[in-house]
Amino acid sequence: MSYLSRYRAGSEEQARLNVFAQRGLVRAQSTLNDIRAILFTLNALSVKPCSAEHIAILRRLTANTRSVDEIDYFENGLLKCTSWGGITDERIEQPAADFITEDGIKVTIRMVPLVSKGNPVMAAQYNAYGVLTVPERFADVIVDEGIQLVIASDTGKILSTLNSPNEQLAARIIADPQNVEDDNFLFSVERSAGFIAIALEPKRYLFIRLHKEDMLFVPIGILLAVLAIGCVFMRTRRRLSPLGELIIAVKKHELIAHYQPIVELASGRCVGAEALLRWQRPDGEVLRPDLFIPLAEESGLIGAITDQVIGLVVRDLQAMLVSDRSLHVAINLSADDIKDGRGLDAIQAALADTGIENRQIWLEATERGFIDITSACLTLGHARELGHAVSVDDFGTGYSSLSSLQKLPLDAVKIDKSFIDKIGTDSASSSVTPHIIAMAKTLHLGIFAEGVETQGQADYLRNQKVEYAQGWLFSAAMPVEEFISYYKKNREQFPD
């Protein structure tokens, strides 16, 4: 019991650090998304630069966006005006960037704003516009006593800190987290798109928790020592780790597919569905994929799961797909599937001798799969040669830039729900959706919208010539029997 109390104390402290590191990542990504939305909105403005109307817009966007403290406008590399007003006689050049994000935003980590003369700030620039923000906003989370937080770029540059951590130790952890040991601190490292978060805690807090655990477990240990060893063994239950449970679930085929209809906006006809994975546990609980797919990707199980999804689609819908050649099913490919191409091989093997045509299987690739652009181009190009339609899922939330989008062999883009939610609102990012639509049309790509929940959103997308949509306005994801019934009723209501 003494050993168990130490193990639990260490595990719980590590888990707590993991939670705070993850919160830091969410805060950093949210701040960058706010800045990105503002910069993209500004670059779409058509008003006269530095006019009264222009400066009023800059002030309004600054006031309405928590992550933005000042907006600057540059011409020929020189500051011309800001959300504070016009610049008259002072020559201020655009700051040099410390690093550049995947979508082209130039970031300067520390600079003194020469207009407001305030404390050092972080600058983000895109084309003629720059945004200043307080670095602390990237680590603006509530933490427990003793927790320190470091937010860095994926290139290793420290962007923001909370509670004065040791930045030299943080730099060592960023460089080689597996081989860093420190006598004074516990730490957890989490990574996501563009960011690294480190949560640290002095080990003295571990001793405090250890004392509490000892007070609980040591008396229990004394009591258990009195009991018969056989009784102890009978009452001890082995608890599986989440990964262990997932491995068993894959082996026992506990994964099932639900199908969310894809609707042609112009006609109202259901043209197919997206296959969405669910984990149906033995106790009847059904888990969404976002609760276990990241674990599958980290552990290497994602390939086996992809194979099962393909098998489920063939089992569930083979008869319909063969009898109705206008029906399509969209399958999501993971980043690993795209990188090594094995997912495409698995699809071809599963479709062999089924009568299902390749063109009836649409493939959706998340933007994480485009980190290795060369592998992505090869895999997706081969998929299109085989007859599959290929789209990029959740466009606008990950790694894709306009330049990478032009290189990739795609048929369509799917606008992320977060942008659809802003349609008809006064949000600063509400103008992003029309820009994504315009960009897709310029590249001659089809357009899907996900997460459509209101008729107003559907009407707007239809007027913008968006071809397809899915969301709760039409139907939630459903088991195969319900989807087949939905599809037949839809076809009766909207015949060819």
C-alpha positions as CSV (number, residue, x, y, z in Angstrom):
1,M,0.0,0.0,0.0
2,S,2.9,2.3,0.6
3,Y,4.2,1.6,-2.9
4,L,0.7,2.1,-4.3
5,S,0.3,5.5,-2.6
6,R,3.6,6.6,-4.2
7,Y,2.5,5.3,-7.5
8,R,-0.9,7.0,-7.3
9,A,0.6,10.2,-6.1
10,G,3.1,10.3,-9.1
11,S,0.5,9.2,-11.6
12,E,-2.1,11.7,-10.5
13,E,0.4,14.5,-10.5
14,Q,1.5,13.6,-14.0
15,A,-2.1,13.4,-15.1
16,R,-2.8,16.8,-13.6
17,L,0.2,18.2,-15.4
18,N,-1.0,16.6,-18.7
19,V,-4.4,18.4,-18.2
20,F,-2.8,21.8,-17.7
21,A,-0.5,21.3,-20.7
22,Q,-3.5,20.4,-22.9
23,R,-5.3,23.5,-21.6
24,G,-2.3,25.6,-22.6
25,L,-2.4,24.1,-26.1
26,V,-6.1,24.9,-26.4
27,R,-5.6,28.4,-25.2
28,A,-2.6,29.0,-27.6
29,Q,-4.5,27.6,-30.6
30,S,-7.6,29.6,-29.8
31,T,-5.5,32.8,-29.6
32,L,-3.7,32.1,-32.9
33,N,-7.1,31.3,-34.5
34,D,-8.5,34.7,-33.4
35,I,-5.4,36.4,-34.8
36,R,-5.5,34.4,-38.0
37,A,-9.2,35.2,-38.5
38,I,-8.6,39.0,-38.0
39,L,-5.6,39.0,-40.4
40,F,-7.6,37.2,-43.1
41,T,-10.5,39.5,-42.6
42,L,-8.3,42.6,-42.8
43,N,-6.7,41.4,-46.0
44,A,-10.1,41.2,-47.6
45,L,-11.0,44.8,-46.9
46,S,-11.6,47.1,-49.9
47,V,-11.7,50.5,-48.1
48,K,-9.2,53.2,-48.7
49,P,-6.1,52.5,-46.5
50,C,-5.8,54.8,-43.5
51,S,-9.0,56.6,-44.3
52,A,-11.3,57.5,-41.4
53,E,-13.5,54.5,-42.3
54,H,-10.4,52.2,-42.4
55,I,-9.2,53.3,-39.0
56,A,-12.7,52.9,-37.6
57,I,-12.8,49.3,-38.8
58,L,-9.4,48.6,-37.3
59,R,-10.5,50.1,-33.9
60,R,-13.7,48.1,-34.0
61,L,-11.9,44.8,-34.7
62,T,-9.4,45.6,-32.0
63,A,-12.1,46.3,-29.4
64,N,-14.2,43.2,-30.3
65,T,-11.3,40.7,-30.3
66,R,-9.8,39.8,-26.9
67,S,-6.6,38.5,-28.4
68,V,-5.8,41.7,-30.3
69,D,-4.4,44.9,-28.7
70,E,-3.5,46.8,-31.8
71,I,-3.8,46.5,-35.5
72,D,-1.2,48.1,-37.8
73,Y,-1.2,48.8,-41.6
74,F,2.0,49.0,-43.6
75,E,2.9,50.3,-47.0
76,N,6.2,49.5,-48.6
77,G,7.4,48.1,-45.4
78,L,6.7,51.2,-43.3
79,L,3.9,51.7,-40.8
80,K,1.3,54.1,-42.2
81,C,-1.5,53.9,-39.7
82,T,-2.8,51.8,-36.7
83,S,-6.0,51.3,-34.8
84,W,-4.8,54.2,-32.7
85,G,-4.9,56.5,-35.8
86,G,-2.6,57.8,-38.5
87,I,1.2,58.0,-38.4
88,T,2.6,61.4,-39.4
89,D,6.3,61.9,-39.0
90,E,7.8,58.8,-37.4
91,R,9.4,56.2,-39.6
92,I,8.6,52.7,-38.3
93,E,9.5,49.6,-40.3
94,Q,7.8,46.2,-40.2
95,P,9.5,44.0,-37.6
96,A,11.5,41.0,-38.7
97,A,9.8,37.6,-38.2
98,D,11.2,35.1,-35.7
99,F,9.3,32.3,-37.5
100,I,6.5,31.9,-40.1
101,T,3.4,29.6,-39.6
102,E,2.3,27.1,-42.2
103,D,-0.3,29.5,-43.6
104,G,2.1,32.4,-44.0
105,I,1.7,34.4,-40.9
106,K,4.9,36.0,-39.8
107,V,5.4,36.0,-36.0
108,T,7.8,38.3,-34.0
109,I,8.0,37.0,-30.5
110,R,9.1,40.2,-28.6
111,M,9.0,43.8,-29.7
112,V,8.2,47.2,-28.2
113,P,5.2,48.9,-29.8
114,L,6.6,52.2,-31.0
115,V,3.2,53.9,-31.2
116,S,1.7,53.1,-27.8
117,K,5.2,52.8,-26.1
118,G,3.8,49.9,-24.0
119,N,5.3,46.7,-22.7
120,P,6.9,44.2,-25.1
121,V,4.3,42.4,-27.2
122,M,4.0,39.7,-29.9
123,A,3.5,40.7,-33.5
124,A,1.7,38.6,-36.2
125,Q,1.9,39.9,-39.8
126,Y,0.1,38.8,-43.0
127,N,0.7,40.9,-46.1
128,A,0.1,44.6,-45.3
129,Y,-1.4,44.1,-41.9
130,G,0.0,43.4,-38.5
131,V,-1.6,42.5,-35.2
132,L,-0.1,43.1,-31.7
133,T,-1.0,41.0,-28.8
134,V,0.2,40.5,-25.2
135,P,2.3,37.2,-25.2
136,E,0.7,36.2,-21.9
137,R,-2.6,35.5,-23.7
138,F,-1.1,32.4,-25.3
139,A,-0.8,30.9,-21.7
140,D,-3.8,32.6,-20.3
141,V,-5.3,29.6,-18.4
142,I,-6.3,29.0,-14.8
143,V,-3.8,26.6,-13.0
144,D,-3.5,25.2,-9.6
145,E,-0.9,26.5,-7.1
146,G,2.6,25.7,-8.1
147,I,1.9,24.9,-11.7
148,Q,4.1,26.7,-14.3
149,L,3.3,26.8,-18.0
150,V,5.5,27.3,-21.1
151,I,4.0,27.8,-24.6
152,A,6.4,27.5,-27.5
153,S,6.2,27.3,-31.3
154,D,6.8,23.9,-32.9
155,T,10.2,25.3,-34.0
156,G,11.2,25.6,-30.3
157,K,10.8,29.3,-29.7
158,I,9.2,30.2,-26.4
159,L,6.1,32.4,-27.0
160,S,4.6,32.8,-23.5
161,T,5.0,31.7,-19.9
162,L,2.9,31.6,-16.8
163,N,4.2,31.8,-13.2
164,S,7.9,32.4,-14.1
165,P,9.1,28.9,-15.1
166,N,12.8,28.1,-15.6
167,E,13.2,28.9,-19.3
168,Q,16.6,27.1,-19.6
169,L,14.9,23.9,-18.3
170,A,12.0,24.5,-20.7
171,A,14.4,24.8,-23.6
172,R,16.1,21.5,-22.7
173,I,12.7,19.8,-22.5
174,I,11.7,21.2,-25.9
175,A,14.9,20.0,-27.4
176,D,14.9,16.4,-26.0
177,P,11.9,15.7,-23.6
178,Q,12.7,11.9,-23.4
179,N,16.2,12.4,-22.0
180,V,15.6,15.3,-19.5
181,E,15.5,14.5,-15.8
182,D,15.4,17.1,-13.1
183,D,15.7,16.7,-9.4
184,N,13.4,19.6,-8.6
185,F,10.6,19.5,-11.2
186,L,8.0,17.2,-12.7
187,F,6.9,18.1,-16.2
188,S,4.5,17.2,-19.0
189,V,4.9,17.9,-22.7
190,E,2.0,18.2,-25.1
191,R,2.1,19.0,-28.8
192,S,-0.4,20.1,-31.4
193,A,-0.6,22.0,-34.7
194,G,2.1,24.6,-34.4
195,F,2.6,24.6,-30.6
196,I,4.4,22.9,-27.8
197,A,3.0,23.2,-24.2
198,I,5.0,22.3,-21.1
199,A,3.5,22.2,-17.6
200,L,6.0,22.1,-14.8
201,E,5.6,21.7,-11.0
202,P,8.1,21.7,-8.2
203,K,8.5,18.2,-6.7
204,R,7.6,19.5,-3.2
205,Y,4.0,19.5,-4.3
206,L,4.3,15.8,-5.1
207,F,5.5,15.1,-1.5
208,I,2.4,16.9,-0.2
209,R,0.1,14.7,-2.3
210,L,2.2,11.6,-1.3
211,H,1.6,12.4,2.4
212,K,-2.2,12.5,1.7
213,E,-2.0,9.2,-0.2
214,D,0.0,7.6,2.7
215,M,-2.6,8.7,5.2
216,L,-5.3,6.9,3.1
217,F,-3.5,3.8,1.9
218,V,-1.2,2.7,4.7
219,P,-4.0,2.0,7.2
220,I,-5.8,0.1,4.5
221,G,-2.7,-1.9,3.9
222,I,-2.5,-2.9,7.6
223,L,-6.1,-4.0,7.4
224,L,-5.6,-6.1,4.3
225,A,-2.6,-7.8,5.8
226,V,-4.9,-9.4,8.3
227,L,-7.1,-10.9,5.6
228,A,-6.5,-14.2,3.9
229,I,-4.2,-14.0,0.9
230,G,-6.7,-15.9,-1.1
231,C,-9.4,-13.4,-0.4
232,V,-7.1,-10.6,-1.4
233,F,-6.5,-12.3,-4.8
234,M,-10.2,-12.9,-5.4
235,R,-11.1,-9.2,-4.7
236,T,-8.2,-7.7,-6.7
237,R,-9.3,-6.7,-10.2
238,R,-7.0,-5.9,-13.0
239,R,-7.8,-2.6,-14.6
240,L,-7.1,-2.2,-18.3
241,S,-5.5,0.9,-19.6
242,P,-7.4,2.9,-22.2
243,L,-5.0,1.5,-24.9
244,G,-5.6,-2.0,-23.6
245,E,-9.4,-1.6,-23.8
246,L,-9.0,-0.2,-27.4
247,I,-6.9,-3.1,-28.5
248,I,-9.5,-5.5,-27.2
249,A,-12.3,-3.5,-28.9
250,V,-10.5,-3.8,-32.2
251,K,-9.9,-7.5,-31.8
252,K,-13.6,-8.1,-30.8
253,H,-14.9,-5.8,-33.6
254,E,-16.7,-3.5,-31.1
255,L,-16.3,-0.6,-33.6
256,I,-19.4,0.2,-35.7
257,A,-20.2,2.7,-38.4
258,H,-22.9,5.4,-38.4
259,Y,-23.8,7.2,-41.5
260,Q,-24.5,11.0,-41.8
261,P,-26.4,11.9,-45.0
262,I,-24.7,14.2,-47.6
263,V,-27.4,16.4,-49.3
264,E,-27.2,18.2,-52.6
265,L,-28.2,21.7,-51.7
266,A,-29.6,22.7,-55.1
267,S,-32.1,19.8,-55.2
268,G,-32.4,18.6,-51.6
269,R,-31.5,15.1,-52.7
270,C,-29.4,12.8,-50.5
271,V,-26.5,11.7,-52.7
272,G,-24.6,9.7,-50.1
273,A,-23.3,9.6,-46.6
274,E,-20.1,10.0,-44.6
275,A,-19.2,6.9,-42.6
276,L,-18.5,7.9,-39.0
277,L,-16.9,5.5,-36.6
278,R,-18.3,4.7,-33.2
279,W,-17.1,2.5,-30.3
280,Q,-19.9,0.5,-28.9
281,R,-18.6,-0.8,-25.5
282,P,-19.9,-4.0,-24.0
283,D,-21.9,-2.0,-21.4
284,G,-23.9,-0.3,-24.2
285,E,-22.0,3.0,-24.0
286,V,-21.3,4.5,-27.4
287,L,-18.1,6.6,-27.7
288,R,-17.4,9.2,-30.4
289,P,-14.2,8.9,-32.5
290,D,-12.6,12.0,-31.0
291,L,-12.4,10.1,-27.7
292,F,-10.3,7.2,-29.1
293,I,-8.9,8.0,-32.5
294,P,-6.1,10.2,-31.2
295,L,-5.0,7.2,-29.0
296,A,-5.2,4.9,-32.0
297,E,-3.0,7.2,-34.1
298,E,-0.4,7.5,-31.3
299,S,-0.3,3.7,-30.7
300,G,-0.3,2.6,-34.3
301,L,-3.7,1.0,-34.2
302,I,-5.2,3.4,-36.7
303,G,-4.3,1.1,-39.7
304,A,-6.4,-1.8,-38.2
305,I,-9.2,0.6,-37.5
306,T,-9.2,2.0,-41.1
307,D,-9.4,-1.6,-42.3
308,Q,-12.5,-2.3,-40.1
309,V,-14.2,0.9,-41.3
310,I,-13.8,-0.1,-44.9
311,G,-15.1,-3.6,-44.1
312,L,-18.1,-2.1,-42.3
313,V,-19.0,0.1,-45.2
314,V,-18.8,-2.9,-47.6
315,R,-20.9,-5.1,-45.3
316,D,-23.5,-2.4,-44.5
317,L,-24.0,-0.9,-48.0
318,Q,-22.7,-3.2,-50.6
319,A,-26.2,-4.1,-51.9
320,M,-27.3,-0.5,-52.1
321,L,-24.1,0.7,-53.7
322,V,-24.3,-2.0,-56.4
323,S,-28.0,-1.4,-57.1
324,D,-27.8,2.4,-57.0
325,R,-24.7,3.7,-58.8
326,S,-25.6,7.3,-57.8
327,L,-25.0,6.6,-54.2
328,H,-21.6,7.5,-52.6
329,V,-20.0,6.9,-49.3
330,A,-17.2,9.1,-47.8
331,I,-14.5,7.4,-45.8
332,N,-11.9,9.3,-43.7
333,L,-8.3,8.6,-44.1
334,S,-5.8,9.2,-41.3
335,A,-2.5,11.0,-41.6
336,D,-0.7,7.6,-41.5
337,D,-3.0,6.2,-44.2
338,I,-2.0,9.1,-46.5
339,K,1.7,9.1,-45.6
340,D,2.3,5.4,-46.4
341,G,-0.6,4.8,-48.8
342,R,-1.7,1.6,-47.1
343,G,-5.2,2.9,-46.5
344,L,-5.7,3.1,-50.3
345,D,-4.4,-0.5,-50.7
346,A,-6.8,-1.7,-48.0
347,I,-9.7,-0.1,-49.9
348,Q,-8.8,-1.7,-53.1
349,A,-8.5,-5.1,-51.4
350,A,-11.9,-4.7,-49.7
351,L,-13.7,-3.6,-52.9
352,A,-12.4,-6.5,-55.0
353,D,-15.2,-8.7,-56.3
354,T,-17.9,-6.7,-54.4
355,G,-19.3,-4.9,-57.5
356,I,-18.8,-1.5,-55.8
357,E,-17.1,1.0,-58.1
358,N,-14.2,3.1,-56.9
359,R,-16.0,6.3,-57.9
360,Q,-18.7,5.5,-55.3
361,I,-16.1,5.7,-52.5
362,W,-15.2,9.3,-51.7
363,L,-12.1,9.8,-49.6
364,E,-11.7,12.6,-47.0
365,A,-8.3,13.5,-45.7
366,T,-7.7,15.7,-42.7
367,E,-5.2,18.6,-43.0
368,R,-2.9,16.7,-40.6
369,G,-2.2,14.3,-43.4
370,F,-0.7,17.1,-45.5
371,I,2.4,17.7,-43.3
372,D,4.3,15.5,-45.7
373,I,3.1,17.2,-48.9
374,T,5.1,14.9,-51.2
375,S,3.6,11.7,-49.7
376,A,0.1,13.3,-49.7
377,C,0.4,14.2,-53.4
378,L,1.4,10.7,-54.3
379,T,-1.3,8.9,-52.3
380,L,-4.1,11.3,-53.3
381,G,-3.0,11.4,-56.9
382,H,-3.1,7.6,-57.1
383,A,-6.6,7.6,-55.4
384,R,-7.9,9.9,-58.1
385,E,-6.3,7.8,-60.9
386,L,-8.3,4.8,-59.4
387,G,-11.5,6.8,-59.7
388,H,-12.0,8.0,-56.1
389,A,-13.1,11.6,-55.4
390,V,-10.8,13.2,-52.8
391,S,-11.6,16.1,-50.5
392,V,-9.9,17.9,-47.6
393,D,-11.8,17.6,-44.4
394,D,-12.2,20.4,-41.8
395,F,-10.6,22.9,-44.2
396,G,-9.3,26.1,-42.5
397,T,-8.5,24.6,-39.1
398,G,-5.1,22.9,-39.7
399,Y,-2.0,23.0,-41.9
400,S,-3.3,23.8,-45.3
401,S,-2.3,27.0,-47.0
402,L,-3.3,28.3,-50.5
403,S,0.0,27.2,-51.9
404,S,-0.3,23.6,-50.6
405,L,-3.9,23.5,-51.7
406,Q,-2.9,24.3,-55.2
407,K,-0.3,21.4,-55.2
408,L,-2.6,18.7,-53.8
409,P,-4.7,16.6,-56.3
410,L,-8.1,17.3,-54.8
411,D,-11.7,17.4,-56.0
412,A,-13.3,19.3,-53.2
413,V,-12.9,21.0,-49.8
414,K,-15.1,20.6,-46.8
415,I,-15.7,23.8,-44.8
416,D,-15.3,23.1,-41.1
417,K,-18.3,23.5,-38.8
418,S,-16.6,26.3,-36.8
419,F,-16.9,28.5,-39.9
420,I,-20.5,27.5,-40.7
421,D,-21.5,28.4,-37.2
422,K,-20.4,32.0,-37.8
423,I,-22.7,32.5,-40.8
424,G,-25.2,35.3,-40.2
425,T,-23.3,36.5,-37.0
426,D,-21.3,39.6,-36.3
427,S,-18.2,37.6,-35.4
428,A,-14.9,38.8,-36.8
429,S,-14.4,35.4,-38.4
430,S,-17.8,35.4,-40.1
431,S,-16.2,36.6,-43.3
432,V,-13.9,33.7,-43.5
433,T,-16.5,31.4,-45.0
434,P,-17.1,33.4,-48.2
435,H,-13.3,33.6,-48.7
436,I,-13.0,29.9,-48.4
437,I,-15.8,29.5,-50.9
438,A,-14.2,32.0,-53.3
439,M,-10.8,30.3,-53.0
440,A,-12.3,26.8,-53.7
441,K,-14.1,28.1,-56.8
442,T,-11.0,29.8,-58.0
443,L,-9.2,26.5,-57.8
444,H,-12.2,24.7,-59.5
445,L,-12.9,22.6,-56.4
446,G,-16.2,21.3,-55.3
447,I,-17.4,22.5,-51.9
448,F,-19.0,20.7,-49.0
449,A,-20.2,22.3,-45.8
450,E,-20.4,20.3,-42.5
451,G,-22.3,21.1,-39.4
452,V,-25.2,22.9,-41.1
453,E,-27.9,23.3,-38.3
454,T,-30.2,26.1,-39.5
455,Q,-32.2,26.8,-42.6
456,G,-30.6,30.2,-42.7
457,Q,-27.2,28.6,-43.0
458,A,-28.4,26.3,-45.8
459,D,-30.0,29.1,-47.7
460,Y,-26.8,31.2,-47.5
461,L,-24.7,28.2,-48.7
462,R,-27.1,27.5,-51.5
463,N,-27.0,31.1,-52.7
464,Q,-23.2,30.9,-52.6
465,K,-23.4,27.9,-55.0
466,V,-22.0,25.4,-52.4
467,E,-22.8,22.0,-53.8
468,Y,-23.2,19.7,-50.8
469,A,-23.9,19.9,-47.1
470,Q,-24.4,17.7,-44.1
471,G,-25.5,18.4,-40.5
472,W,-28.3,18.2,-38.0
473,L,-30.6,20.3,-40.2
474,F,-30.8,17.3,-42.5
475,S,-30.0,14.4,-40.1
476,A,-27.6,13.3,-37.4
477,A,-25.3,10.3,-38.0
478,M,-27.4,7.2,-37.7
479,P,-27.1,3.4,-37.8
480,V,-27.2,1.7,-41.2
481,E,-30.8,0.6,-41.0
482,E,-32.0,4.1,-40.3
483,F,-29.8,5.6,-43.0
484,I,-31.2,3.2,-45.6
485,S,-34.7,4.2,-44.6
486,Y,-33.8,7.9,-44.7
487,Y,-32.2,7.5,-48.1
488,K,-35.2,5.7,-49.7
489,K,-37.7,8.3,-48.3
490,N,-35.5,11.2,-49.6
491,R,-35.3,9.7,-53.0
492,E,-39.1,9.3,-53.1
493,Q,-39.4,13.0,-52.1
494,F,-36.7,14.2,-54.4
495,P,-36.6,11.8,-57.5
496,D,-34.0,12.2,-60.1
